[in-house]
Amino acid sequence: MPGFDRIANFYDRLARLVYGQAIVKAQCHFLSQIPPGSSVLIIGGGTGWILEKIIQTASPSYICYLEASEEMMALAKAFALENLPHDLSRIDFQLGTQEKLKELGAFDVVITFFFLDMFQGKRLGQVMAKLRGKMNPGAIWLFADFYHPTNKFRPIANLLIWTMYRFFRIVAGIEAKALPDFEAHFGQLSLEKMGEASFFHGMIVTRRYKSISMKSSQPK
Ligand SMILES: C[S@@+](CC[C@H](N)C(=O)[O-])C[C@H]1O[C@@H](n2cnc3c(N)ncnc32)[C@H](O)[C@@H]1O
């Protein structure tokens, strides 16, 4: 699978060309809810600009930046070196996928921004269960992704989302073909929804979940 290497250099520009600042606003919306001193996991963080927003807004003690694309990771490291030279000691760059989670400890905050939409069905459930299994008691999960709104923009949203899936399946080889029902998946993970906001006429949603007592979502 080609992955995001070949589009890493223009991914942010492309996303902002289509969605403007909504992509950034959605990801920043709940960052102030990250408790000071938290350990944070960001999976599929992309080019790294989110690191600065997290460090500016919250005061985490440790950030694990888990990213599958070598090119994205190189951009994220370069970004941190240039913009966050005094914070490098608390950022742990890990090249890899959710499979690497078994080597890592548990976290107070899990962040998936425009990451889960690359999976669907059983595999999405497995990825989410792995992430859930890495949450400390009382930990929070910040989520942002696309959404099919029920308002008058639904037809445009449907077309845009369909086009995006076609594009990313061809250029990045993502496995999903359509936007999953994320709420249904979160609903199976002993997580309580604490907040929600939407952007770009309802086509982008962000949610904050909090872990409640686990039933049976240990990672496999
Ligand atoms: C759609 S981009 C989103 C990037 C970033 N979150 C943003 O919103 O700007 C998805 C990112 O996830 C990374 N990725 C894809 N599959 C992954 C996996 N299994 N584990 C970790 N990262 C992955 C890609 O390399 C890419 O950087």
The ligand as an ORCA input file, in Angstrom:
! r2SCAN-3c Opt
* xyz 0 1
  C      -5.881     11.580      6.707
  S      -4.295     11.840      7.396
  C      -4.674     12.880      8.782
  C      -3.473     13.609      9.307
  C      -3.750     14.525     10.503
  N      -4.408     13.849     11.583
  C      -4.538     15.717     10.063
  O      -5.752     15.758     10.294
  O      -3.945     16.626      9.488
  C      -4.010     10.282      8.161
  C      -2.642     10.120      8.766
  O      -2.572      8.850      9.408
  C      -1.361      8.186      9.029
  N      -1.633      6.738      9.098
  C      -2.256      5.965      8.168
  N      -2.422      4.709      8.637
  C      -1.878      4.705      9.878
  C      -1.757      3.705     10.885
  N      -2.244      2.478     10.695
  N      -1.140      4.029     12.043
  C      -0.655      5.289     12.238
  N      -0.756      6.277     11.333
  C      -1.376      5.993     10.175
  C      -1.058      8.703      7.651
  O       0.297      8.548      7.317
  C      -1.500     10.154      7.773
  O      -0.459     10.960      8.281
*
